[in-house]
Amino acid sequence: MNLVYIITIIAFFSIGFELVFLHVPSVASVYQLCIKRASISTYLSKPLEKGILQHTINWPFGKKLLFIIIPTGISIITGLFPLICSISVLFYNRYYFEPLPVFNAIGCILIILGRTFTIFATLDIRKKNNQEGDSFMLKQQGFFKISRNPLLLGMYVMYTGMALLFFNYAFYIGLIIYFSNMHYRLLVEEDFLQQLFGEAYKQYKASTNRYLWRRTKRNKLK
């Protein structure tokens, strides 16, 4: 039983380590969209095209607060429930609930797989790529051949594993908000990449799914 909580704590520790030492900048971050939005156009060295990126940047602050900042805050707060619960159990012997044994192994495997996928994909995208100015690179090999967004896919898998282990309605509501919020911001990120890489990204989208890999006939890429 304690293994569940130990794995959960290690998973969150790895997230903290990743954010501090392996941070990957994103034009769809709260900071970029709501605070430093002018820097996005400098990455492109041209005016923004009409699309979800320009549309979101031009939202009034009140709309950004409602649809970006607040959902992100809720996701962070509720997303910490498994960590708080695990620390309480291991260090203070306070049991909020008993995870269903049938889900223990599945949940732990998903957590480990999710974190492994995200960390190795992060190391891959940071390799020879500072993601500053004109140093952006379109990754299409390794983990990025399986998914166009392996970092986020790994987070989805990890939280799915935690959802099997930590039953809490607030946590579940937070996960729904997290998945929805991140998916929208992913669409913003993809709009930026489409404008940055043009035809190369269009072909990449045709051959690789947003979340999971698929086969595509060659004539579709032509």
N, C-alpha and C positions, 0 to 999 in steps of 0.2 A: 504493500500500500504506500509506504513512504517513497518508493521509487517514483510514483506519479508526481509527487510534490517536488522531489529533487530535480526531475527532468524539467518540470515547469519553471523552477527557479533558474536553472541553467539556461533555458531557452530565453528568458527575459534578460538574463545577464549578457547573453550573446547579442541580443538586440541593442542593449546599451552600448556594448563594445563596438558594434557595427555603426551606430549613429555617431559615435565620437571619433573613431579611428578609420572607418571605412565609408564615410558619408558619401553618397552619390547625389550631386546637385540635380534639381528638377525644376523646370519652368512651371510645373503645375503645383509647386509647393505653396503653402499658405503665404509664405514670405514673398515669393515672386508674384503671385497673383494679386495680393492685397496690399503689399507695402512697396516692393521694388519693381513694379510692373514695367517701368520704362526700360529696364535692362534686357527684357526679352527681345525687343526689336533690334537691339545691338548685336545679339547673337546671329540674327538673320542678315544683318547689313542691308536690309531693304524693308519697305513698309509691310506691315502685316496684311495678309490676304484675309478676305472675309471667311469666317469659319467659327468654330466653337471657341478657339483660343481668343480671337479678337472680341468675340461676343462676351466671353467671361471677363476679360480684362476691363471691358467698358461697363460692366455692371456698377451701379451705385454702391457705395460702401455698405448701406443697409442690407442690400441683397447679398453681398459677399459675407456679411456678418451672419445672416440667416442660413445661407446655403453652403458656406465653406468653413468659416471660423467656428461657429457653434457646433456643427456636426463633427468637426475634427476634435474639438474639446471633449464632446460626449464620448467619442470613440476612444480617446486616450484614457479618460477616467474609468469608463466601464471595462475597457480592455485590460486594466490592471487588476481586475477581480481575481483571476486565477493566481497571480503573484501574491496578492495580499492573503488569500486563502491558504496558499502553500506555506507562506512564512508563519502564519498563525498556527497551523497544524504542527509544523516541525519544531518551532521554537517556543510556542506557548501552549501547545497541546489543546487547542481549541478546534473542535470539529464542527464545521458549518453543515456538513452533509457527508454521506458516504457515497463515493462514485460507484456506479453499477459495475460489478466485476467484469461483466461481458464486454464493457467498453474500455477497460483499462489498457489492454494490450494494443487495441486498435488506436486509441487516442494517443498513447505514447509513441507509437510508430509514426503516426501522422505528424506529431510535433517534431520528432527527430528528422523526418524526411523534409518537412517544410523548412526548418532552419538550415539544414544542410544545403538544400536547393538554393535558398536565398543567399547564403554566405558565399558559396562557390560562384554563383552568378555575379555577385557583387565584386568579388576578386577578379573575375573575368572582364567585367565592364571597366574596371579601374586600370587594367593592364595597358600601359602606354596611352592613357586617355585621361587627361585632366578635366575634360568637359568644361573648358573655359575658352571664351572667344571662338577662334576657328579650330580648336582642337577636338571638337565633337567628332566622334567616329560612329559609323553605323555598324553595330555588331550583328553578325548573321551566323556565326559559327558557335560550336559548343552548346551551352545552355540556350543560347538565343536561336539555335536551329530548331529546338524543341518548342519554344514559346517566344513570342515577341516581348513578353513581359515576365520573365522568370522570377525576378525579385518579388513582384507582387503576388505571383502565383504561389511562391513559397510561403508568403505570409498568409494567404488564404488557406493553404493546406494546414499550416500550424494552428491557426485559430479554429479550423474545423475539428482538429484533434482535441483542442481544449474544450470546445463546445460539447464533446462527448464525455468529458471528464468532470466539468464544472457546471452543474445545473443551477442557473440563476436567471430569472426573467430579465432583469436589468442588463445582465451580460449579453443575453441573446438579442435584446433590442439594440444594444450598442453595436453588436456584430452586424446586424442588418444595416444600420446607419453607416458603419465602417465600410462594408462591401459596396454600398451604393455610392458613398462619397468618393471612395478610391476609384471606382469604375468611371465615374464622371471625370475625375481629374486625369485618369488614364486617357480618356478621349481627347482631353485638352493637350496632353503630352504628345499623342499621336498626330494631332493636327500640326503641332510645332515641327515634329520630325518630317512630316510630309512636305512642309514648306522648306525645311532645311535641306533635305536630301532629294526631293523631287522624284524622278522616275525610279531611282534606285530603291527608295522606300516603298514606292507603289508595287514594284516587283516583289519586294520582301513581304509585303502584306499579302500578296497573291499566293505565296508559297508557304507561309507560316501563320498559324492561328494566333489570335490575340493572347490566348491563354495556353492552348495545347496544340501540339504539332499535327499537321495533316499533310497528306500527299496531294500534290497538284499537278495536273497534266502540263507538259511543257508548252503546249499550244496556248494555254491560258496566260502564259508569261510573255508571250510575243505581242 
